[in-house]
Amino acid sequence: MYYVYILKLSNDDYYVGRTDDLKRRIHEHLSGTERTTKRYLPCKLITYISFESRDKSFKFEKYLKTGSGLAFRKRHFV
């Protein structure tokens, strides 16, 4: 399985990521070992979506980072 996830950061911004090992990846973010989010601790997992296809997870992550994807995130997840 492949996962796309959204974290809420301490600065009230959001981080969108993708992984094939959700538990490991979230632990990296929450423990401060992930350089992209360690300055914004504490952070909180808002949601995650699972995909059977790596390609579909990549496309959905990319979409969530676009303008219309931002609107979609705000409407459905945050």
DRENTORKOL-3810 file (N, C-alpha, C; in nm, 4 decimals):
REM DRENTORKOL-3810
@n.u->0.0833; n.v->-0.1183; n.w->0.0000; ca.u->0.0000; ca.v->0.0000; ca.w->0.0000; c.u->0.0880; c.v->0.1250; c.w->0.0000
@n.u->0.0317; n.v->0.2300; n.w->-0.0560; ca.u->0.0977; ca.v->0.3602; ca.w->-0.0606; c.u->0.0033; c.v->0.4604; c.w->0.0037
@n.u->0.0600; n.v->0.5574; n.w->0.0736; ca.u->-0.0203; ca.v->0.6501; ca.w->0.1521; c.u->0.0151; c.v->0.7942; c.w->0.1183
@n.u->-0.0882; n.v->0.8781; n.w->0.1169; ca.u->-0.0719; ca.v->1.0227; ca.w->0.1110; c.u->-0.1262; c.v->1.0735; c.w->0.2434
@n.u->-0.0511; n.v->1.1613; n.w->0.3096; ca.u->-0.0918; ca.v->1.2073; ca.w->0.4420; c.u->-0.0788; c.v->1.3580; c.w->0.4535
@n.u->-0.1530; n.v->1.4139; n.w->0.5488; ca.u->-0.1499; ca.v->1.5572; ca.w->0.5755; c.u->-0.1213; c.v->1.5772; c.w->0.7230
@n.u->-0.0209; n.v->1.6596; n.w->0.7508; ca.u->0.0134; ca.v->1.6966; ca.w->0.8876; c.u->-0.0200; c.v->1.8432; c.w->0.9095
@n.u->-0.0682; n.v->1.8759; n.w->1.0281; ca.u->-0.0825; ca.v->2.0169; ca.w->1.0664; c.u->0.0402; c.v->2.0525; c.w->1.1488
@n.u->0.1085; n.v->2.1579; n.w->1.1092; ca.u->0.2320; ca.v->2.2004; ca.w->1.1741; c.u->0.2030; c.v->2.3052; c.w->1.2813
@n.u->0.2984; n.v->2.3279; n.w->1.3683; ca.u->0.2807; ca.v->2.4222; ca.w->1.4790; c.u->0.2602; c.v->2.5666; c.w->1.4325
@n.u->0.3009; n.v->2.5979; n.w->1.3104; ca.u->0.2811; ca.v->2.7334; ca.w->1.2580; c.u->0.1481; c.v->2.7464; c.w->1.1835
@n.u->0.0574; n.v->2.6487; n.w->1.2042; ca.u->-0.0758; ca.v->2.6433; ca.w->1.1421; c.u->-0.0719; c.v->2.6211; c.w->0.9920
@n.u->0.0417; n.v->2.5815; n.w->0.9397; ca.u->0.0520; ca.v->2.5420; ca.w->0.7999; c.u->0.0325; c.v->2.3905; c.w->0.7929
@n.u->0.0309; n.v->2.3381; n.w->0.6703; ca.u->0.0091; ca.v->2.1950; ca.w->0.6502; c.u->0.1211; c.v->2.1372; c.w->0.5653
@n.u->0.1512; n.v->2.0114; n.w->0.5915; ca.u->0.2522; ca.v->1.9390; ca.w->0.5155; c.u->0.1839; c.v->1.8198; c.w->0.4505
@n.u->0.2050; n.v->1.8021; n.w->0.3206; ca.u->0.1499; ca.v->1.6886; ca.w->0.2466; c.u->0.2656; c.v->1.5995; c.w->0.2058
@n.u->0.2545; n.v->1.4708; n.w->0.2353; ca.u->0.3603; ca.v->1.3768; ca.w->0.2017; c.u->0.3047; c.v->1.2451; c.w->0.1508
@n.u->0.3969; n.v->1.1602; n.w->0.1057; ca.u->0.3600; ca.v->1.0297; ca.w->0.0488; c.u->0.4631; c.v->0.9279; c.w->0.0956
@n.u->0.4171; n.v->0.8045; n.w->0.1227; ca.u->0.5073; ca.v->0.7006; ca.w->0.1709; c.u->0.4473; c.v->0.5630; c.w->0.1470
@n.u->0.5330; n.v->0.4624; n.w->0.1587; ca.u->0.4831; ca.v->0.3249; ca.w->0.1556; c.u->0.4913; c.v->0.2623; c.w->0.2945
@n.u->0.5397; n.v->0.3378; n.w->0.3943; ca.u->0.5462; ca.v->0.2911; ca.w->0.5326; c.u->0.4970; c.v->0.4047; c.w->0.6224
@n.u->0.3680; n.v->0.4108; n.w->0.6418; ca.u->0.3063; ca.v->0.5236; ca.w->0.7111; c.u->0.3538; c.v->0.5354; c.w->0.8562
@n.u->0.3570; n.v->0.4263; n.w->0.9299; ca.u->0.3989; ca.v->0.4331; ca.w->1.0705; c.u->0.5399; c.v->0.4891; c.w->1.0851
@n.u->0.6314; n.v->0.4412; n.w->1.0046; ca.u->0.7704; ca.v->0.4891; ca.w->1.0108; c.u->0.7775; c.v->0.6371; c.w->0.9766
@n.u->0.7093; n.v->0.6757; n.w->0.8710; ca.u->0.7172; ca.v->0.8143; ca.w->0.8232; c.u->0.6571; c.v->0.9123; c.w->0.9240
@n.u->0.5425; n.v->0.8781; n.w->0.9810; ca.u->0.4810; ca.v->0.9657; ca.w->1.0804; c.u->0.5701; c.v->0.9739; c.w->1.2042
@n.u->0.6294; n.v->0.8634; n.w->1.2444; ca.u->0.7216; ca.v->0.8644; ca.w->1.3576; c.u->0.8392; c.v->0.9581; c.w->1.3303
@n.u->0.8915; n.v->0.9571; n.w->1.2091; ca.u->1.0015; ca.v->1.0472; ca.w->1.1736; c.u->0.9593; c.v->1.1930; c.w->1.1889
@n.u->0.8397; n.v->1.2249; n.w->1.1462; ca.u->0.7910; ca.v->1.3632; ca.w->1.1592; c.u->0.7714; c.v->1.4003; c.w->1.3061
@n.u->0.7029; n.v->1.3156; n.w->1.3813; ca.u->0.6688; ca.v->1.3480; ca.w->1.5197; c.u->0.7904; c.v->1.3497; c.w->1.6120
@n.u->0.8922; n.v->1.2716; n.w->1.5804; ca.u->1.0115; ca.v->1.2658; ca.w->1.6652; c.u->1.1140; c.v->1.3740; c.w->1.6316
@n.u->1.0938; n.v->1.4457; n.w->1.5212; ca.u->1.1868; ca.v->1.5519; ca.w->1.4847; c.u->1.3043; c.v->1.5070; c.w->1.4007
@n.u->1.3036; n.v->1.3836; n.w->1.3523; ca.u->1.4142; ca.v->1.3378; ca.w->1.2691; c.u->1.3950; c.v->1.3718; c.w->1.1217
@n.u->1.2784; n.v->1.4195; n.w->1.0839; ca.u->1.2532; ca.v->1.4628; ca.w->0.9460; c.u->1.2859; c.v->1.6113; c.w->0.9366
@n.u->1.3838; n.v->1.6448; n.w->0.8547; ca.u->1.4338; ca.v->1.7828; ca.w->0.8495; c.u->1.3303; c.v->1.8837; c.w->0.8003
@n.u->1.2387; n.v->1.8422; n.w->0.7143; ca.u->1.1431; ca.v->1.9384; ca.w->0.6584; c.u->1.0382; c.v->1.9842; c.w->0.7585
@n.u->1.0132; n.v->1.9060; n.w->0.8621; ca.u->0.9093; ca.v->1.9435; ca.w->0.9592; c.u->0.9625; c.v->1.9633; c.w->1.1009
@n.u->1.0883; n.v->1.9355; n.w->1.1280; ca.u->1.1361; ca.v->1.9409; ca.w->1.2662; c.u->1.1313; c.v->2.0814; c.w->1.3262
@n.u->1.1369; n.v->2.1846; n.w->1.2432; ca.u->1.1270; ca.v->2.3219; ca.w->1.2947; c.u->0.9848; c.v->2.3580; c.w->1.3345
@n.u->0.8881; n.v->2.2757; n.w->1.2971; ca.u->0.7466; ca.v->2.3082; ca.w->1.3173; c.u->0.6776; c.v->2.2115; c.w->1.4123
@n.u->0.7547; n.v->2.1552; n.w->1.5043; ca.u->0.6970; ca.v->2.0657; ca.w->1.6046; c.u->0.6290; c.v->2.1470; c.w->1.7130
@n.u->0.5269; n.v->2.0972; n.w->1.7755; ca.u->0.4669; ca.v->1.9671; ca.w->1.7462; c.u->0.3806; c.v->1.9733; c.w->1.6206
@n.u->0.3694; n.v->1.8591; n.w->1.5566; ca.u->0.2803; ca.v->1.8485; ca.w->1.4418; c.u->0.1817; c.v->1.7351; c.w->1.4685
@n.u->0.0735; n.v->1.7356; n.w->1.3931; ca.u->-0.0354; ca.v->1.6412; ca.w->1.4182; c.u->-0.0824; c.v->1.5817; c.w->1.2862
@n.u->-0.1014; n.v->1.4519; n.w->1.2849; ca.u->-0.1554; ca.v->1.3856; ca.w->1.1664; c.u->-0.3029; c.v->1.4210; c.w->1.1544
@n.u->-0.3401; n.v->1.4801; n.w->1.0396; ca.u->-0.4791; ca.v->1.5185; ca.w->1.0144; c.u->-0.5544; c.v->1.4050; c.w->0.9469
@n.u->-0.4967; n.v->1.3500; n.w->0.8416; ca.u->-0.5609; ca.v->1.2407; ca.w->0.7694; c.u->-0.4591; c.v->1.1684; c.w->0.6835
@n.u->-0.4961; n.v->1.0506; n.w->0.6399; ca.u->-0.4169; ca.v->0.9787; ca.w->0.5408; c.u->-0.5112; c.v->0.9015; c.w->0.4503
@n.u->-0.4686; n.v->0.8798; n.w->0.3277; ca.u->-0.5458; ca.v->0.8089; ca.w->0.2267; c.u->-0.4560; c.v->0.6995; c.w->0.1711
@n.u->-0.5091; n.v->0.5796; n.w->0.1589; ca.u->-0.4284; ca.v->0.4684; ca.w->0.1073; c.u->-0.4629; c.v->0.4406; c.w->-0.0382
@n.u->-0.3607; n.v->0.3978; n.w->-0.1112; ca.u->-0.3725; ca.v->0.3643; ca.w->-0.2531; c.u->-0.3020; c.v->0.2320; c.w->-0.2780
@n.u->-0.3541; n.v->0.1542; n.w->-0.3692; ca.u->-0.2858; ca.v->0.0310; ca.w->-0.4091; c.u->-0.1770; c.v->0.0592; c.w->-0.5113
@n.u->-0.1897; n.v->0.1713; n.w->-0.5811; ca.u->-0.0967; ca.v->0.2056; ca.w->-0.6884; c.u->-0.0027; c.v->0.3180; c.w->-0.6447
@n.u->0.1262; n.v->0.2978; n.w->-0.6638; ca.u->0.2247; ca.v->0.4026; ca.w->-0.6344; c.u->0.1987; c.v->0.5248; c.w->-0.7213
@n.u->0.1670; n.v->0.5017; n.w->-0.8473; ca.u->0.1419; ca.v->0.6100; ca.w->-0.9413; c.u->0.0228; c.v->0.6951; c.w->-0.8981
@n.u->-0.0845; n.v->0.6315; n.w->-0.8530; ca.u->-0.2018; ca.v->0.7077; ca.w->-0.8085; c.u->-0.1715; c.v->0.7885; c.w->-0.6832
@n.u->-0.0926; n.v->0.7321; n.w->-0.5927; ca.u->-0.0572; ca.v->0.8074; ca.w->-0.4724; c.u->0.0284; c.v->0.9283; c.w->-0.5087
@n.u->0.1208; n.v->0.9112; n.w->-0.6021; ca.u->0.2046; ca.v->1.0216; ca.w->-0.6465; c.u->0.1190; c.v->1.1324; c.w->-0.7083
@n.u->0.0250; n.v->1.0944; n.w->-0.7929; ca.u->-0.0611; ca.v->1.1936; ca.w->-0.8591; c.u->-0.1508; c.v->1.2659; c.w->-0.7599
@n.u->-0.2032; n.v->1.1938; n.w->-0.6607; ca.u->-0.2898; ca.v->1.2581; ca.w->-0.5618; c.u->-0.2099; c.v->1.3536; c.w->-0.4741
@n.u->-0.0896; n.v->1.3141; n.w->-0.4335; ca.u->-0.0044; ca.v->1.4047; ca.w->-0.3567; c.u->0.0241; c.v->1.5313; c.w->-0.4369
@n.u->0.0582; n.v->1.5149; n.w->-0.5617; ca.u->0.0880; ca.v->1.6289; ca.w->-0.6480; c.u->-0.0351; c.v->1.7200; c.w->-0.6608
@n.u->-0.1523; n.v->1.6586; n.w->-0.6758; ca.u->-0.2766; ca.v->1.7358; ca.w->-0.6852; c.u->-0.3010; c.v->1.8167; c.w->-0.5574
@n.u->-0.2820; n.v->1.7550; n.w->-0.4406; ca.u->-0.3071; ca.v->1.8253; ca.w->-0.3147; c.u->-0.2169; c.v->1.9463; c.w->-0.2959
@n.u->-0.1066; n.v->1.9516; n.w->-0.3687; ca.u->-0.0143; ca.v->2.0643; ca.w->-0.3583; c.u->-0.0439; c.v->2.1746; c.w->-0.4588
@n.u->-0.1483; n.v->2.1577; n.w->-0.5412; ca.u->-0.1883; ca.v->2.2607; ca.w->-0.6374; c.u->-0.2915; c.v->2.3537; c.w->-0.5736
@n.u->-0.3272; n.v->2.4577; n.w->-0.6436; ca.u->-0.4289; ca.v->2.5511; ca.w->-0.5939; c.u->-0.5631; c.v->2.4849; c.w->-0.5715
@n.u->-0.6097; n.v->2.4070; n.w->-0.6677; ca.u->-0.7383; ca.v->2.3398; ca.w->-0.6501; c.u->-0.7268; c.v->2.2292; c.w->-0.5452
@n.u->-0.6098; n.v->2.1671; n.w->-0.5332; ca.u->-0.5877; ca.v->2.0677; ca.w->-0.4292; c.u->-0.5906; c.v->2.1300; c.w->-0.2906
@n.u->-0.5390; n.v->2.2522; n.w->-0.2788; ca.u->-0.5448; ca.v->2.3254; ca.w->-0.1520; c.u->-0.6903; c.v->2.3503; c.w->-0.1134
@n.u->-0.7718; n.v->2.3925; n.w->-0.2088; ca.u->-0.9141; ca.v->2.4138; ca.w->-0.1828; c.u->-0.9813; c.v->2.2820; c.w->-0.1425
@n.u->-0.9474; n.v->2.1733; n.w->-0.2095; ca.u->-1.0010; ca.v->2.0417; ca.w->-0.1769; c.u->-0.9635; c.v->2.0028; c.w->-0.0343
@n.u->-0.8366; n.v->2.0232; n.w->0.0030; ca.u->-0.7907; ca.v->1.9933; ca.w->0.1396; c.u->-0.8702; c.v->2.0711; c.w->0.2422
@n.u->-0.8865; n.v->2.1993; n.w->0.2184; ca.u->-0.9581; ca.v->2.2845; ca.w->0.3144; c.u->-1.1045; c.v->2.2417; c.w->0.3267
@n.u->-1.1650; n.v->2.2032; n.w->0.2166; ca.u->-1.3059; ca.v->2.1657; ca.w->0.2166; c.u->-1.3295; c.v->2.0308; c.w->0.2835
@n.u->-1.2363; n.v->1.9368; n.w->0.2678; ca.u->-1.2621; ca.v->1.8011; ca.w->0.3131; c.u->-1.1808; c.v->1.7538; c.w->0.4331
@n.u->-1.0666; n.v->1.8132; n.w->0.4592; ca.u->-0.9795; ca.v->1.7568; ca.w->0.5618; c.u->-0.9472; c.v->1.8508; c.w->0.6765
@n.u->-0.9496; n.v->1.9785; n.w->0.6563; ca.u->-0.9054; ca.v->2.0692; ca.w->0.7633; c.u->-1.0095; c.v->2.1711; c.w->0.7988
END
